[in-house]
Amino acid sequence: MWERLAFYNLRVMAPIYIMQADNPGGLHLTAADKGTIYAWWAAFQSLLPIVTGGFADRFGYKRSLAISIGLMMTGYLMVAFLRDVSWIGNYGAFFLGIMTLATGTAFFKPSLQGSLAQNLTKANSSVGWGIFYWVVNVGAFVGHYLPTILLGLSVFLPGPFYAEVNSKEAWRNLFIASAAFSSLNLLLLFTFDDVPSGASKTESPLQVLRRTIVNILEPRLVAWLLIMSGFWLMMYQLWDLQPNFIADWIDSGPLAAGLSWMPDMVYRALVEQTPRGPMIPQQVLLSFNSLFIIIGVIPAAWITRRMRTLSAMLIGMLMAIVGILVAGLTASAWILVLGILFFSIGEMTTGPKKNEYLGLIAPPGKKGLYLGYVNIPVGIGVYIGSKVAGYVYGHFGEKAVLALKYLAQHTPFGADKAWDGQVTTLETALGVSRTEAMLKLQEVTGLEAAAATRLLWETYSPHLYVWIPFAVIGLISALALWIFGRMARRWSDMDA
């Protein structure tokens, strides 16, 4: 719970910090830069457990957890303090800090999950993994609200910690807070019983690595991992791309107006002032994902306890596809929340079951190893998905880019500019930066921010270009899982 709380305190705000053009304290990198960072973040965090899971079995879960917590704290502090260091640059500093954080997470997940798997049997694994997923989402839910609170509190902190909201200093304080929350796990390690893994304690690191590679090359396991990669490619865009999409396009003004009866302090924590008027921050809207899972994951685990895990995962995939379409193809906050509900039902059905499936089919002494494999689909899916999202959103979805495109294509201001039609040359051709694009569009068209946003939505249909491709990938993955599930009935060791 503490690890996820610290992680989501950063993760829910990272898309805004990295590339949002209208955030004054952010890095103002491009969508392509963000895609590259997220791709390698996923690779380190999700593919390293292929190796670290075997090491956790061999060298002990508790020792691996201690290493991971130290690495994660270091990563958060690097993100906080390396910004504006001239020799590395903002992109390099953030990238290096995130890779350190991701390496720590890669040790954390298989160590904790391997320990849990050792304590579960086939009879109680569904509810056990459901409770685990519930606790994870308690941390994630709180983590969604911490940035709003901490960024607000920055204005009251003394000395070097004083910061204007959304300034560089406020962001720094946010990342320091994540390091502080992570440190609490060092105290909890004193209460942690190191469960024997059943693996050999005499293997050398090279022998562990060899065993890791040999086990993963089983063709049926590879097929399942590839199928799940397509699913997580789609799923992660809710967390990684939707924050920017919400900030750019979602109109949560009516929802914000419905909260005006709340006490002022609560209202200010849930509503932010934007050029389009009072809006619900993206992290608050996305917190419904964790809230729905907190409410429903244990009942869902109990309901599906006697179902084949493959069948439950298929149902979850289909629900998530519905969710991604409902949430993605709208500019209304109310419909967005409905889509998040469908998406969350899919996640709470599929997420715990993927851990349960590998825990059930793992041979004795290889629980941590196999639960390291569970991160492979996330790594592959998010790596490819981040690259795709960086291109698609940078060309067809980002409001600042579309504002520049509209200026070039549909206004007298851009009529005499020599633009070659490439998105990457828009700023140079027009002499307008991404950070000033919407203000320039409003100046040229005479429209207010909300009307200018609607104009771009109706002209370029960003929702269709951004979300339809991901839904199609999810549908292909669901079809492949259905075929795999039917074939698995012939394999007693994989039919779970």
C-alpha positions as a Python dict, from the first residue, in 0.01 Angstrom:
ca = {
    (1, 'M'): (0, 0, 0),
    (2, 'W'): (275, 247, 92),
    (3, 'E'): (473, 163, -222),
    (4, 'R'): (169, 227, -446),
    (5, 'L'): (79, 544, -255),
    (6, 'A'): (426, 686, -316),
    (7, 'F'): (427, 563, -676),
    (8, 'Y'): (89, 710, -774),
    (9, 'N'): (171, 1038, -604),
    (10, 'L'): (423, 1072, -887),
    (11, 'R'): (262, 862, -1161),
    (12, 'V'): (-74, 1040, -1184),
    (13, 'M'): (102, 1374, -1226),
    (14, 'A'): (395, 1262, -1443),
    (15, 'P'): (209, 1307, -1776),
    (16, 'I'): (126, 1666, -1680),
    (17, 'Y'): (477, 1735, -1546),
    (18, 'I'): (646, 1595, -1856),
    (19, 'M'): (454, 1749, -2147),
    (20, 'Q'): (146, 1956, -2059),
    (21, 'A'): (202, 2280, -2249),
    (22, 'D'): (-8, 2501, -2020),
    (23, 'N'): (149, 2392, -1687),
    (24, 'P'): (398, 2666, -1589),
    (25, 'G'): (621, 2449, -1370),
    (26, 'G'): (644, 2142, -1593),
    (27, 'L'): (923, 2025, -1823),
    (28, 'H'): (730, 2107, -2146),
    (29, 'L'): (873, 1810, -2333),
    (30, 'T'): (693, 1672, -2639),
    (31, 'A'): (449, 1382, -2663),
    (32, 'A'): (722, 1185, -2839),
    (33, 'D'): (963, 1253, -2549),
    (34, 'K'): (699, 1136, -2305),
    (35, 'G'): (641, 824, -2514),
    (36, 'T'): (1010, 738, -2506),
    (37, 'I'): (1037, 794, -2130),
    (38, 'Y'): (729, 581, -2063),
    (39, 'A'): (849, 308, -2298),
    (40, 'W'): (1180, 266, -2117),
    (41, 'W'): (1009, 310, -1779),
    (42, 'A'): (791, 12, -1865),
    (43, 'A'): (1085, -189, -1996),
    (44, 'F'): (1290, -148, -1678),
    (45, 'Q'): (1000, -183, -1437),
    (46, 'S'): (832, -479, -1604),
    (47, 'L'): (1102, -674, -1787),
    (48, 'L'): (1369, -668, -1517),
    (49, 'P'): (1144, -886, -1293),
    (50, 'I'): (1217, -1168, -1540),
    (51, 'V'): (1555, -1175, -1367),
    (52, 'T'): (1477, -1023, -1026),
    (53, 'G'): (1198, -1277, -961),
    (54, 'G'): (1450, -1561, -977),
    (55, 'F'): (1692, -1368, -756),
    (56, 'A'): (1416, -1310, -500),
    (57, 'D'): (1356, -1688, -483),
    (58, 'R'): (1729, -1753, -450),
    (59, 'F'): (1844, -1478, -212),
    (60, 'G'): (1529, -1421, -6),
    (61, 'Y'): (1224, -1201, -35),
    (62, 'K'): (1308, -976, 259),
    (63, 'R'): (1658, -895, 136),
    (64, 'S'): (1527, -816, -211),
    (65, 'L'): (1259, -587, -65),
    (66, 'A'): (1522, -390, 131),
    (67, 'I'): (1724, -334, -187),
    (68, 'S'): (1416, -230, -382),
    (69, 'I'): (1300, 26, -125),
    (70, 'G'): (1644, 191, -121),
    (71, 'L'): (1646, 215, -500),
    (72, 'M'): (1296, 360, -516),
    (73, 'M'): (1375, 628, -257),
    (74, 'T'): (1688, 720, -454),
    (75, 'G'): (1489, 747, -776),
    (76, 'Y'): (1230, 983, -627),
    (77, 'L'): (1504, 1208, -485),
    (78, 'M'): (1686, 1215, -820),
    (79, 'V'): (1368, 1331, -994),
    (80, 'A'): (1326, 1597, -726),
    (81, 'F'): (1679, 1742, -720),
    (82, 'L'): (1848, 1679, -1057),
    (83, 'R'): (1626, 1917, -1254),
    (84, 'D'): (1814, 2210, -1413),
    (85, 'V'): (2152, 2043, -1362),
    (86, 'S'): (2325, 2171, -1673),
    (87, 'W'): (2546, 1873, -1756),
    (88, 'I'): (2255, 1629, -1782),
    (89, 'G'): (1956, 1845, -1884),
    (90, 'N'): (1594, 1817, -1774),
    (91, 'Y'): (1514, 1525, -2003),
    (92, 'G'): (1823, 1329, -1897),
    (93, 'A'): (1773, 1404, -1527),
    (94, 'F'): (1412, 1289, -1526),
    (95, 'F'): (1495, 983, -1736),
    (96, 'L'): (1780, 876, -1505),
    (97, 'G'): (1567, 921, -1192),
    (98, 'I'): (1276, 726, -1340),
    (99, 'M'): (1502, 438, -1449),
    (100, 'T'): (1638, 414, -1094),
    (101, 'L'): (1282, 413, -957),
    (102, 'A'): (1179, 149, -1213),
    (103, 'T'): (1471, -75, -1118),
    (104, 'G'): (1363, -61, -754),
    (105, 'T'): (1005, -147, -850),
    (106, 'A'): (1136, -441, -1053),
    (107, 'F'): (1281, -591, -735),
    (108, 'F'): (979, -500, -522),
    (109, 'K'): (696, -667, -714),
    (110, 'P'): (820, -1028, -750),
    (111, 'S'): (959, -1026, -396),
    (112, 'L'): (629, -926, -238),
    (113, 'Q'): (411, -1127, -476),
    (114, 'G'): (633, -1435, -448),
    (115, 'S'): (603, -1420, -69),
    (116, 'L'): (225, -1397, -97),
    (117, 'A'): (205, -1685, -346),
    (118, 'Q'): (390, -1910, -102),
    (119, 'N'): (109, -1857, 149),
    (120, 'L'): (-183, -1924, -89),
    (121, 'T'): (-339, -2248, -210),
    (122, 'K'): (-571, -2318, -502),
    (123, 'A'): (-864, -2305, -259),
    (124, 'N'): (-796, -1952, -133),
    (125, 'S'): (-586, -1795, -410),
    (126, 'S'): (-873, -1607, -577),
    (127, 'V'): (-975, -1424, -259),
    (128, 'G'): (-611, -1388, -149),
    (129, 'W'): (-507, -1212, -468),
    (130, 'G'): (-829, -1009, -454),
    (131, 'I'): (-737, -879, -106),
    (132, 'F'): (-385, -803, -229),
    (133, 'Y'): (-526, -605, -523),
    (134, 'W'): (-763, -425, -285),
    (135, 'V'): (-476, -307, -63),
    (136, 'V'): (-278, -198, -371),
    (137, 'N'): (-569, 17, -485),
    (138, 'V'): (-619, 173, -143),
    (139, 'G'): (-266, 310, -187),
    (140, 'A'): (-338, 411, -546),
    (141, 'F'): (-663, 588, -450),
    (142, 'V'): (-498, 795, -178),
    (143, 'G'): (-206, 859, -413),
    (144, 'H'): (-442, 1022, -663),
    (145, 'Y'): (-544, 1288, -410),
    (146, 'L'): (-204, 1352, -253),
    (147, 'P'): (-73, 1572, -539),
    (148, 'T'): (-365, 1813, -505),
    (149, 'I'): (-311, 1835, -129),
    (150, 'L'): (69, 1851, -138),
    (151, 'L'): (87, 2103, -421),
    (152, 'G'): (-154, 2321, -225),
    (153, 'L'): (40, 2284, 99),
    (154, 'S'): (362, 2389, -75),
    (155, 'V'): (258, 2755, -40),
    (156, 'F'): (262, 2720, 340),
    (157, 'L'): (596, 2544, 378),
    (158, 'P'): (887, 2745, 521),
    (159, 'G'): (1218, 2846, 366),
    (160, 'P'): (1335, 2657, 56),
    (161, 'F'): (1019, 2445, 59),
    (162, 'Y'): (789, 2742, -1),
    (163, 'A'): (643, 2717, -351),
    (164, 'E'): (376, 2861, -571),
    (165, 'V'): (131, 2592, -688),
    (166, 'N'): (254, 2429, -1012),
    (167, 'S'): (596, 2594, -981),
    (168, 'K'): (924, 2404, -1004),
    (169, 'E'): (954, 2405, -626),
    (170, 'A'): (604, 2265, -578),
    (171, 'W'): (685, 1975, -811),
    (172, 'R'): (1010, 1912, -622),
    (173, 'N'): (825, 1894, -291),
    (174, 'L'): (579, 1645, -445),
    (175, 'F'): (860, 1407, -542),
    (176, 'I'): (1031, 1443, -202),
    (177, 'A'): (701, 1335, -46),
    (178, 'S'): (708, 1014, -252),
    (179, 'A'): (1054, 935, -117),
    (180, 'A'): (929, 996, 237),
    (181, 'F'): (629, 765, 192),
    (182, 'S'): (858, 494, 50),
    (183, 'S'): (1083, 516, 355),
    (184, 'L'): (797, 395, 575),
    (185, 'N'): (836, 51, 419),
    (186, 'L'): (1183, 22, 573),
    (187, 'L'): (1011, 28, 913),
    (188, 'L'): (754, -229, 802),
    (189, 'L'): (1032, -468, 698),
    (190, 'F'): (1104, -524, 1070),
    (191, 'T'): (762, -693, 1094),
    (192, 'F'): (800, -893, 770),
    (193, 'D'): (844, -1270, 800),
    (194, 'D'): (1074, -1399, 525),
    (195, 'V'): (886, -1700, 383),
    (196, 'P'): (1107, -1977, 237),
    (197, 'S'): (1071, -1993, -140),
    (198, 'G'): (1162, -2359, -179),
    (199, 'A'): (1428, -2267, -436),
    (200, 'S'): (1791, -2376, -419),
    (201, 'K'): (2007, -2149, -203),
    (202, 'T'): (2333, -2264, -358),
    (203, 'E'): (2284, -2143, -714),
    (204, 'S'): (2518, -1875, -845),
    (205, 'P'): (2371, -1560, -1002),
    (206, 'L'): (2456, -1698, -1348),
    (207, 'Q'): (2273, -2023, -1272),
    (208, 'V'): (1969, -1824, -1160),
    (209, 'L'): (1980, -1626, -1484),
    (210, 'R'): (2007, -1945, -1692),
    (211, 'R'): (1710, -2102, -1512),
    (212, 'T'): (1509, -1785, -1569),
    (213, 'I'): (1570, -1789, -1945),
    (214, 'V'): (1512, -2164, -1984),
    (215, 'N'): (1176, -2155, -1806),
    (216, 'I'): (1040, -1862, -2003),
    (217, 'L'): (1103, -2026, -2340),
    (218, 'E'): (814, -2271, -2293),
    (219, 'P'): (603, -2203, -2608),
    (220, 'R'): (260, -2206, -2439),
    (221, 'L'): (379, -1964, -2172),
    (222, 'V'): (524, -1736, -2439),
    (223, 'A'): (189, -1740, -2625),
    (224, 'W'): (-3, -1640, -2310),
    (225, 'L'): (246, -1362, -2236),
    (226, 'L'): (213, -1219, -2587),
    (227, 'I'): (-168, -1225, -2569),
    (228, 'M'): (-164, -1041, -2238),
    (229, 'S'): (85, -788, -2381),
    (230, 'G'): (-181, -664, -2623),
    (231, 'F'): (-430, -629, -2341),
    (232, 'W'): (-197, -426, -2119),
    (233, 'L'): (-96, -215, -2419),
    (234, 'M'): (-456, -96, -2425),
    (235, 'M'): (-510, -83, -2048),
    (236, 'Y'): (-216, 136, -1953),
    (237, 'Q'): (-327, 419, -2176),
    (238, 'L'): (-598, 504, -1920),
    (239, 'W'): (-321, 587, -1671),
    (240, 'D'): (-53, 714, -1908),
    (241, 'L'): (-238, 895, -2188),
    (242, 'Q'): (-578, 977, -2037),
    (243, 'P'): (-434, 1240, -1795),
    (244, 'N'): (-323, 1457, -2088),
    (245, 'F'): (-646, 1383, -2277),
    (246, 'I'): (-854, 1493, -1976),
    (247, 'A'): (-650, 1809, -1923),
    (248, 'D'): (-682, 1898, -2292),
    (249, 'W'): (-1038, 1798, -2379),
    (250, 'I'): (-1269, 1681, -2099),
    (251, 'D'): (-1529, 1935, -1987),
    (252, 'S'): (-1584, 1871, -1617),
    (253, 'G'): (-1731, 2217, -1556),
    (254, 'P'): (-2086, 2087, -1483),
    (255, 'L'): (-1943, 1833, -1240),
    (256, 'A'): (-1734, 2103, -1071),
    (257, 'A'): (-2040, 2327, -1044),
    (258, 'G'): (-2222, 2047, -863),
    (259, 'L'): (-1957, 2057, -589),
    (260, 'S'): (-2002, 2426, -506),
    (261, 'W'): (-2197, 2340, -189),
    (262, 'M'): (-1890, 2182, -29),
    (263, 'P'): (-1676, 2360, 233),
    (264, 'D'): (-1424, 2590, 66),
    (265, 'M'): (-1118, 2386, 165),
    (266, 'V'): (-1268, 2064, 25),
    (267, 'Y'): (-1389, 2242, -288),
    (268, 'R'): (-1042, 2380, -360),
    (269, 'A'): (-895, 2031, -317),
    (270, 'L'): (-1134, 1886, -576),
    (271, 'V'): (-1163, 2174, -825),
    (272, 'E'): (-895, 2372, -1005),
    (273, 'Q'): (-918, 2698, -1195),
    (274, 'T'): (-832, 2662, -1565),
    (275, 'P'): (-858, 2890, -1871),
    (276, 'R'): (-1187, 2708, -1946),
    (277, 'G'): (-1322, 2780, -1597),
    (278, 'P'): (-1343, 2559, -1284),
    (279, 'M'): (-1263, 2195, -1370),
    (280, 'I'): (-1205, 1869, -1183),
    (281, 'P'): (-832, 1782, -1200),
    (282, 'Q'): (-746, 1476, -1406),
    (283, 'Q'): (-602, 1292, -1106),
    (284, 'V'): (-933, 1328, -918),
    (285, 'L'): (-1136, 1196, -1213),
    (286, 'L'): (-899, 903, -1261),
    (287, 'S'): (-917, 821, -890),
    (288, 'F'): (-1261, 671, -964),
    (289, 'N'): (-1067, 377, -1113),
    (290, 'S'): (-909, 294, -777),
    (291, 'L'): (-1231, 376, -588),
    (292, 'F'): (-1437, 134, -799),
    (293, 'I'): (-1174, -137, -750),
    (294, 'I'): (-1164, -82, -373),
    (295, 'I'): (-1541, -126, -365),
    (296, 'G'): (-1563, -418, -604),
    (297, 'V'): (-1243, -622, -625),
    (298, 'I'): (-1302, -853, -327),
    (299, 'P'): (-1665, -926, -427),
    (300, 'A'): (-1540, -986, -783),
    (301, 'A'): (-1272, -1223, -653),
    (302, 'W'): (-1533, -1412, -449),
    (303, 'I'): (-1774, -1435, -745),
    (304, 'T'): (-1501, -1563, -980),
    (305, 'R'): (-1336, -1794, -726),
    (306, 'R'): (-1467, -2109, -897),
    (307, 'M'): (-1428, -1983, -1253),
    (308, 'R'): (-1134, -2080, -1470),
    (309, 'T'): (-887, -1793, -1445),
    (310, 'L'): (-864, -1781, -1826),
    (311, 'S'): (-1242, -1741, -1855),
    (312, 'A'): (-1249, -1466, -1592),
    (313, 'M'): (-967, -1283, -1770),
    (314, 'L'): (-1156, -1298, -2100),
    (315, 'I'): (-1465, -1139, -1942),
    (316, 'G'): (-1242, -873, -1792),
    (317, 'M'): (-1081, -797, -2126),
    (318, 'L'): (-1417, -741, -2294),
    (319, 'M'): (-1536, -511, -2014),
    (320, 'A'): (-1214, -308, -2037),
    (321, 'I'): (-1260, -263, -2413),
    (322, 'V'): (-1608, -122, -2351),
    (323, 'G'): (-1458, 107, -2087),
    (324, 'I'): (-1180, 241, -2307),
    (325, 'L'): (-1434, 328, -2579),
    (326, 'V'): (-1689, 489, -2347),
    (327, 'A'): (-1422, 690, -2161),
    (328, 'G'): (-1224, 780, -2471),
    (329, 'L'): (-1495, 885, -2716),
    (330, 'T'): (-1641, 1166, -2508),
    (331, 'A'): (-1567, 1517, -2385),
    (332, 'S'): (-1813, 1482, -2094),
    (333, 'A'): (-1680, 1411, -1746),
    (334, 'W'): (-1998, 1221, -1652),
    (335, 'I'): (-1961, 977, -1943),
    (336, 'L'): (-1587, 952, -1874),
    (337, 'V'): (-1662, 829, -1521),
    (338, 'L'): (-1906, 571, -1663),
    (339, 'G'): (-1632, 448, -1895),
    (340, 'I'): (-1391, 426, -1601),
    (341, 'L'): (-1649, 207, -1423),
    (342, 'F'): (-1653, -44, -1711),
    (343, 'F'): (-1275, -23, -1735),
    (344, 'S'): (-1239, -87, -1361),
    (345, 'I'): (-1465, -393, -1374),
    (346, 'G'): (-1238, -527, -1647),
    (347, 'E'): (-927, -450, -1448),
    (348, 'M'): (-1050, -601, -1121),
    (349, 'T'): (-1143, -920, -1307),
    (350, 'T'): (-827, -951, -1515),
    (351, 'G'): (-556, -796, -1294),
    (352, 'P'): (-567, -1030, -992),
    (353, 'K'): (-637, -1330, -1217),
    (354, 'K'): (-317, -1289, -1415),
    (355, 'N'): (-118, -1318, -1089),
    (356, 'E'): (-336, -1607, -973),
    (357, 'Y'): (-291, -1791, -1305),
    (358, 'L'): (89, -1782, -1298),
    (359, 'G'): (92, -1861, -925),
    (360, 'L'): (-118, -2173, -990),
    (361, 'I'): (80, -2306, -1288),
    (362, 'A'): (423, -2227, -1137),
    (363, 'P'): (626, -2538, -1044),
    (364, 'P'): (739, -2573, -678),
    (365, 'G'): (1024, -2341, -585),
    (366, 'K'): (953, -2107, -876),
    (367, 'K'): (672, -1883, -748),
    (368, 'G'): (883, -1566, -748),
    (369, 'L'): (1028, -1658, -1087),
    (370, 'Y'): (686, -1702, -1248),
    (371, 'L'): (546, -1393, -1077),
    (372, 'G'): (838, -1207, -1228),
    (373, 'Y'): (712, -1326, -1564),
    (374, 'V'): (372, -1169, -1493),
    (375, 'N'): (529, -827, -1555),
    (376, 'I'): (648, -917, -1905),
    (377, 'P'): (313, -840, -2074),
    (378, 'V'): (305, -504, -1897),
    (379, 'G'): (659, -426, -2011),
    (380, 'I'): (604, -525, -2373),
    (381, 'G'): (257, -372, -2389),
    (382, 'V'): (348, -41, -2229),
    (383, 'Y'): (674, -9, -2425),
    (384, 'I'): (495, -46, -2759),
    (385, 'G'): (184, 139, -2640),
    (386, 'S'): (386, 437, -2517),
    (387, 'K'): (562, 468, -2849),
    (388, 'V'): (230, 444, -3034),
    (389, 'A'): (66, 692, -2796),
    (390, 'G'): (356, 936, -2830),
    (391, 'Y'): (315, 944, -3208),
    (392, 'V'): (-66, 936, -3220),
    (393, 'Y'): (-121, 1196, -2949),
    (394, 'G'): (162, 1418, -3068),
    (395, 'H'): (20, 1426, -3421),
    (396, 'F'): (-358, 1391, -3378),
    (397, 'G'): (-451, 1444, -3011),
    (398, 'E'): (-259, 1716, -2825),
    (399, 'K'): (-460, 2035, -2803),
    (400, 'A'): (-158, 2265, -2828),
    (401, 'V'): (-43, 2093, -3148),
    (402, 'L'): (-391, 2101, -3300),
    (403, 'A'): (-418, 2470, -3211),
    (404, 'L'): (-99, 2535, -3408),
    (405, 'K'): (-232, 2322, -3693),
    (406, 'Y'): (-558, 2517, -3700),
    (407, 'L'): (-367, 2846, -3709),
    (408, 'A'): (-168, 2720, -4007),
    (409, 'Q'): (-460, 2568, -4197),
    (410, 'H'): (-766, 2779, -4123),
    (411, 'T'): (-669, 3136, -4028),
    (412, 'P'): (-526, 3440, -4206),
    (413, 'F'): (-243, 3433, -3951),
    (414, 'G'): (-109, 3111, -4100),
    (415, 'A'): (-197, 3179, -4463),
    (416, 'D'): (134, 3346, -4545),
    (417, 'K'): (348, 3110, -4337),
    (418, 'A'): (567, 2855, -4516),
    (419, 'W'): (461, 2540, -4332),
    (420, 'D'): (561, 2208, -4490),
    (421, 'G'): (276, 2007, -4333),
    (422, 'Q'): (492, 1834, -4070),
    (423, 'V'): (383, 1860, -3708),
    (424, 'T'): (745, 1888, -3595),
    (425, 'T'): (792, 2215, -3789),
    (426, 'L'): (474, 2393, -3677),
    (427, 'E'): (634, 2600, -3403),
    (428, 'T'): (918, 2719, -3627),
    (429, 'A'): (694, 2796, -3923),
    (430, 'L'): (439, 2993, -3722),
    (431, 'G'): (679, 3148, -3471),
    (432, 'V'): (448, 3032, -3190),
    (433, 'S'): (549, 2785, -2916),
    (434, 'R'): (330, 2502, -2792),
    (435, 'T'): (298, 2675, -2456),
    (436, 'E'): (145, 2983, -2625),
    (437, 'A'): (-58, 2800, -2892),
    (438, 'M'): (-403, 2822, -2731),
    (439, 'L'): (-359, 3186, -2634),
    (440, 'K'): (-262, 3269, -2992),
    (441, 'L'): (-561, 3074, -3129),
    (442, 'Q'): (-796, 3263, -2897),
    (443, 'E'): (-640, 3593, -3003),
    (444, 'V'): (-673, 3518, -3373),
    (445, 'T'): (-1025, 3370, -3362),
    (446, 'G'): (-1168, 3590, -3087),
    (447, 'L'): (-1297, 3281, -2905),
    (448, 'E'): (-1278, 3209, -2533),
    (449, 'A'): (-1082, 2903, -2417),
    (450, 'A'): (-1383, 2669, -2392),
    (451, 'A'): (-1515, 2767, -2736),
    (452, 'A'): (-1168, 2733, -2891),
    (453, 'T'): (-1139, 2384, -2741),
    (454, 'R'): (-1477, 2284, -2890),
    (455, 'L'): (-1367, 2423, -3227),
    (456, 'L'): (-1057, 2200, -3230),
    (457, 'W'): (-1257, 1896, -3110),
    (458, 'E'): (-1513, 1935, -3389),
    (459, 'T'): (-1250, 2008, -3654),
    (460, 'Y'): (-997, 1732, -3579),
    (461, 'S'): (-1191, 1461, -3382),
    (462, 'P'): (-891, 1374, -3160),
    (463, 'H'): (-1092, 1113, -2969),
    (464, 'L'): (-1136, 894, -3274),
    (465, 'Y'): (-772, 899, -3379),
    (466, 'V'): (-643, 840, -3026),
    (467, 'W'): (-869, 569, -2882),
    (468, 'I'): (-1001, 354, -3168),
    (469, 'P'): (-657, 199, -3242),
    (470, 'F'): (-611, 92, -2880),
    (471, 'A'): (-961, -60, -2863),
    (472, 'V'): (-889, -264, -3179),
    (473, 'I'): (-569, -400, -3025),
    (474, 'G'): (-764, -497, -2712),
    (475, 'L'): (-1026, -676, -2920),
    (476, 'I'): (-760, -878, -3106),
    (477, 'S'): (-607, -978, -2771),
    (478, 'A'): (-946, -1090, -2636),
    (479, 'L'): (-1001, -1309, -2941),
    (480, 'A'): (-655, -1462, -2900),
    (481, 'L'): (-719, -1534, -2531),
    (482, 'W'): (-1047, -1707, -2618),
    (483, 'I'): (-860, -1935, -2859),
    (484, 'F'): (-584, -1998, -2600),
    (485, 'G'): (-842, -2083, -2333),
    (486, 'R'): (-1003, -2345, -2555),
    (487, 'M'): (-665, -2501, -2637),
    (488, 'A'): (-556, -2495, -2271),
    (489, 'R'): (-827, -2746, -2183),
    (490, 'R'): (-603, -3007, -2347),
    (491, 'W'): (-307, -2916, -2123),
    (492, 'S'): (-359, -3015, -1762),
    (493, 'D'): (-64, -2800, -1643),
    (494, 'M'): (-200, -2486, -1814),
    (495, 'D'): (-576, -2537, -1770),
    (496, 'A'): (-636, -2318, -1466),
}
